[in-house]
Amino acid sequence: MRFAVVGNPENRRVTLFADGVRAAGLPAPRVVPWTEVLRAGGADFAPGEIVRLDSPGENPEVDRLLRDTPDPTRVEGSGRWYARFTRAVRRLRGGVRLDDADDLAVLFDKRRCHAVLAAADVPVPPSPTSGGAAAPVRGWDDVRAAMREHQMPRLFVKLAHGSSASGVLAVEASAAGRIRATTSVELAPDGALFNSLRLRRYEHERDIAAIVDTLAPDGLHLERWLPKASLGGRAADLRIVVVDGRATHAVVRTSTSPLTNLHLGGRRGDLDAVRDAVRAGGGRWADVLAVCERAAACFPRTLCVGVDLLPAVGWHRFAVGEVNAFGDLLPRLTGLPDSGAEGLDTYAAQITAVLRRSRTGNGGGPRRPGHRHHPQHPHDPHRTGTPHASA
């Protein structure tokens, strides 16, 4: 068995996966750089080669090829990124894929992903932009209209094709009509938008409108802001990794802000405390994991996804916020008890799943349904490129 990985060779994602392949006693994977794929218009793989796609993030040249921007810390251009990325994936030829092109096209469009999950009865936050038939959000005026029409004084405005909280705004309106937004977007004096490692709060509606109006051409997705359960006085959610149909790894993320991403100041929480809170709320931890497995089953031809799970106040209800194609970057985290990935990190768990499938004669690809470092801007230590679906 030979593995190949399409990724950025210098990236720790590729390094960690290659380490896992070698630890399994297999030859080091062939690394096909995203730069070559994008410049050559595709790549070819041998018929039996097991092909993993990894994130194209954290590489300025790849980012330039996908977005046409010389500065990877800029927020704009995610619509162009999506079109070029999905086209490049469809131009990969041969091999046994661990990531499906059609699945990826949905996973990287929050509007389509939301609709697919909702159709499968996976709990999701209410959204007026779910699915391809929803009216597009053309700017801030449309957001304000949606807030009134759908009675959503608190909502998240997300880039339809964004990741790692890039371009996300947590917007809330008071009864008196005042608006504020919490976001990692830095609005420069000339109107340019930058990703930042430092969260900002905008309280002038003209600034919020300027950000939303600039992002709208790339495509926006709106979701009701669901109040989250707390852990130790901090808002909490979970990143659950699902490999070959089974929830294998879990991280609790806590924050004093609406955005819990670890690169934005979120902290890892105590998973045992979450299990205790679920039981105290009258629930079962197995049912929590089952929600994530149901979400992953919507993408049966993709081996691994990371599910962002939002616990409601009281820890007795959960909703899926997002499903991430490249949500497995959780270094040094080992598998959950009874997951089949005990003692394994997320990469070793995926390699083990492929080997198990090969031994049972089902091929190296994913199971069918029914089974259960961020680069900094050279001049601003807070600006960052988009790492694509890290926790």
Secondary structure, DSSP 4 states (H G I P E B T S, - for coil): --EEEEE-TTSHHHHHHHHHHHHTT-PPPEEEEHHHHHHHT-EEEEEEEEEEE----S-HHHHHHHH--S-TTB---HHHHHHHHHHHHHTEEEEEESS-HHHHHHHT-HHHHHHHHHHTT------TT-STTSPP--SHHHHHHHHHHTT-SEEEEEETT--TTTT-EEEEE-TT--EEEEEEEEE-TTS-EEEEEEEEEE--HHHHHHHHHHHGGG-EEEEE-PPBPEETTEEEEEEEEEETTEEEEEEEEEESSS---GGGT-EE--HHHHHHHHHHTT--HHHHHHHHHHHHTTSTT-SEEEEEEEEBTTSS-EEEEEEETT----TTPPPPTTTT-TT--HHHHHHHHHHHHHHTTS-SSPPPTT-----EETTEEEEE---SS--
